[in-house]
Each structure stands twice: as C-alpha cells, then as structure tokens.
Amino acid sequence: MNKKTILLTGANGEIGHTLLEDLTNHGHSVIAIDLHPLSPEHESLCEEVIVGNILDEDVIRAAEKHDIHEIYHLAALLSTSAERNPELGHRVNVEGTLNFLQLAYRLGKRMGEPVKFLFPSTIAVFGIASLDDKMRIGKVSEEDCLMPMTMYGVNKLYNEHLGRYYSELYKRLSPETETGFIDFRGVRFPGLISAFTVPTGGTSDFAPEMIHSAAQHKPYTCFVRPDAQIPFMAMPDGVRALVELAAAPAENLTRRIYNIGAFAPSAAEIADIVRKAFPDTIITFSPDEKRQGIIDSWPADVDDSAARNDWGWKPQYDLERTFNEYLLPNITKMYS
Ligand SMILES: NC(=O)c1ccc[n+]([C@@H]2O[C@H](COP(=O)([O-])OP(=O)(O)OC[C@H]3O[C@@H](n4cnc5c(N)ncnc54)[C@H](O)[C@@H]3O)[C@@H](O)[C@H]2O)c1
C-alpha cells in the first residue's frame, strides 16, 4: 500500500483511537486534530498533533501546511450532547464540517488531485414517527425515512448533502471547473461498541454501558425499555468499514453514503448475554422517556445491500463473536 498523509479530526475519540492505530499500522502518516491532547502513546504514532478547535482558523491553517491525501473527519458533538446544546451542536457539526470540506477543496486544487473525505454519518439521520411504524418498516434503505428527530441527525444529514455538493456541484456557476477536488464518501454507522472505551454522549450508549458496568461488577440501570431495538456494530468492523470504503475504486461506487449493518439485538437480548457472562451482574430497566423516544425514532435495522454490492462490505463480528472474542477478553483484562 502507498504511504499516504492522512488528516484525522477527533483523533482522541472512541473511533479516533482505533482508526489512528489502524492507519499508522498500515504505514500512513497521520496529522491528528482534537480539542484534547492525545496520550503520549497515541501522540507518538502521529506526524503532528494539533490540539485545538475545528472551528478555529489557526487549526485549519496548521493542517493546511501538509499535502494531505485523505481526511477522516470524526470530530463532532454526539447525539445526546448536541440535543442538550443544539446551537453548539450545529456549530461544531455543521460549521466544523464545512471548514474541512473547504480545506479539502483547497488542498485538492493545490495538489491537482481529489482529496478523499471520509465521513462518519449515523442512523440518527433516519426518523420514524411511531413505534408501530418502526416495527412494520424493519430494515431501512439509504433513502427511506430521512426525517431526523435530533439536532445531531439534522446536522449529519445536511453534512451528507454538503459532501455531495462540494464533490459534484461546488460553485457550479463559476467559469472555471471547481468540482472534482473532493471525493466525499461516508457510512452511516449504527451504535458502535468498543472494548476499550466507555462512551459518553451517544444515545446508543446503553449497550456498551451495560457491558462495561458488568465487567466492573457494578449494577446498571438501562435508560431504554427491554424491547428497544437498534443496529449495533463492533468497533473493529466500524473502523474497517471506513478504511475499506476509502480504498474502494471510485468507479464501483454508486452512491456517496452507505448504510452498514452487523447485528440488531434488543436491549433485553444484550442484557441476557451480559448476564450469562457475568452471572453476578444486576441489570434493571428504568426507561428515560425522552431518550427512549429518540431510540424509537431510529430504525430497528438497516438494509446495507448497496455497501455489500459496491465495495464488498461484510461484517466480521456478529453479536456472539463481538461478545465472546472481542468484548469479553479485552474488557475483563482491562478491569482485572
Ligand atoms: N460511536 C458511535 O457509536 C458513532 C455512531 C455513529 C456515528 N459516529 C460518528 O463518528 C465520529 C466519532 O465518534 P466517536 O464515538 O469517536 O466520538 P467521541 O465523542 O468519542 O470523539 C469525538 C472527538 O472529537 C473531539 N471534538 C469534539 N468537538 C471538537 C471540536 N470542536 N474541535 C476539535 N475536536 C473536537 C472530541 O474531543 C473527541 O475526542 C463522530 O462524528 C460521530 O458522530 C459515532
């Protein structure tokens, strides 16, 4: 594989850590951006770490010194956090993304080749009006039910359109050709479950929280009903999806944004699996009506046939393997 210079925003986050390790293991040179400093181990993997806000011009200028071939733009305010402060969510999620699309455009023009822009979208772009509708609809395709019910979902759906606009339509009235400098590609992640971090700020956090609490022998009160169902994925599959989409030949891609799925258990099924592994665990359900409402508006599962057909997407971890081979050994080691 050719060594590339890759810009990674949100490098200090859940996905950022795993992606940073993966990209540098493959010999790429990574420029990392995050609000918070990276650990010395993660910092040592990077060519440069820029600590700062993606809304800050100085941060963009520092990144622009490099010839960057790919941008993985992960920095964002997640669903629960953005819903608690919608205006900040909009600034970080939309204006922040716009800054990096503009950076990609300038870099692509300067280097005379398109910069690949990898975007982590989400199932929060979907919005289903009632639980009955959700159960009746089942798997949603990319174009179904695009009526987001959170600021985060609104931001991400708009960003998907911004990516398409910058790639295909940018300044379309200009006498010069201004398109073709960005190659925007994205996946809509389900809830991601990591063995190494306890997430904060996501509405799908009940699954990882349940597992991490049990491993620490702490009781857990789940904030959704036992029948609550949304799709989930193991972190290694999520990171692999982004990297494989980046590597896919452009001529194979029939769309810019892809659904990706792996497994879609109910909260009760997750609790059962956790209880089997940690028999002393105490899991109770005390649904928070408002957070439950958000989960109910997200699809029970996704149709990811376009990703499978176009770039060979296939999850390697089903629920059982995620639990037995990824979560259980790593989490047990971490808390022992
Ligand atoms: N984790 C999931 O289940 C999931 C699901 C769907 C989509 N996503 C998307 O994947 C991306 C990464 O998610 P994650 O789970 O790693 O989130 P995270 O919250 O763990 O990481 C986000 C990182 O971005 C940084 N950040 C936030 N605001 C910033 C700013 N203004 N300037 C600079 N850095 C800033 C944070 O410090 C953090 O390190 C996000 O765009 C998220 O929307 C995640």
The ligand as a Gaussian input file, in Angstrom:
#p B3LYP/6-31G(d) Opt

LIG

0 1
 N      -19.561000       5.990000      18.346000
 C      -20.672000       5.753000      17.663000
 O      -21.456000       4.841000      18.021000
 C      -20.980000       6.539000      16.417000
 C      -22.101000       6.184000      15.643000
 C      -22.391000       6.938000      14.511000
 C      -21.551000       7.971000      14.121000
 N      -20.476000       8.297000      14.892000
 C      -19.650000       9.421000      14.460000
 O      -18.273000       9.069000      14.484000
 C      -17.482000      10.216000      14.862000
 C      -16.574000       9.873000      16.014000
 O      -17.373000       9.361000      17.078000
 P      -16.746000       8.888000      18.457000
 O      -17.667000       7.863000      19.004000
 O      -15.312000       8.598000      18.302000
 O      -16.973000      10.222000      19.306000
 P      -16.147000      10.783000      20.540000
 O      -17.009000      11.763000      21.249000
 O      -15.543000       9.655000      21.323000
 O      -14.960000      11.542000      19.805000
 C      -15.119000      12.775000      19.198000
 C      -13.796000      13.501000      19.337000
 O      -13.947000      14.774000      18.701000
 C      -13.345000      15.763000      19.524000
 N      -14.021000      17.035000      19.309000
 C      -15.297000      17.337000      19.598000
 N      -15.538000      18.625000      19.297000
 C      -14.394000      19.119000      18.787000
 C      -14.008000      20.394000      18.299000
 N      -14.868000      21.422000      18.284000
 N      -12.746000      20.556000      17.843000
 C      -11.852000      19.531000      17.886000
 N      -12.163000      18.302000      18.347000
 C      -13.416000      18.106000      18.792000
 C      -13.543000      15.262000      20.959000
 O      -12.587000      15.845000      21.840000
 C      -13.401000      13.763000      20.797000
 O      -12.074000      13.348000      21.051000
 C      -18.468000      11.330000      15.161000
 O      -18.559000      12.164000      14.026000
 C      -19.770000      10.609000      15.397000
 O      -20.853000      11.419000      15.063000
 C      -20.165000       7.606000      16.030000

